[in-house]
């Protein structure tokens, strides 16, 4: 991932283009609830995502959405799972760092590098 985006940690979400993403330090993967959010879409079979309530949700595919933050440079997220049953899009801090990026929280701002 390249570029930088900022999100408000007070509301845990920031509008990136037309998408709202929840920044989650416990999530293992980035997830989106709309397949139209991703490019290079590939259907997946049998993949599940653990949820905070102990249940799992089915991932139907994966791809790379382009994020257009209100500040910073547009960038693609890698390997974002499409999970239609979720209410929100989730940006995983762990996935950002796994792909060589960094997430910094300062006061009410979250910067993704």
Secondary structure, DSSP 4 states (H G I P E B T S, - for coil): --S-EEEETTTSEEEETTEEEEEESS-SS-EES-GGG-EEEEEEEEEEEE-TTS-EEEEEEEEEPEE-BSSB--EEPSSEEE-TT-SSEEEEHHHHHHTT--EEEETTEEEE-
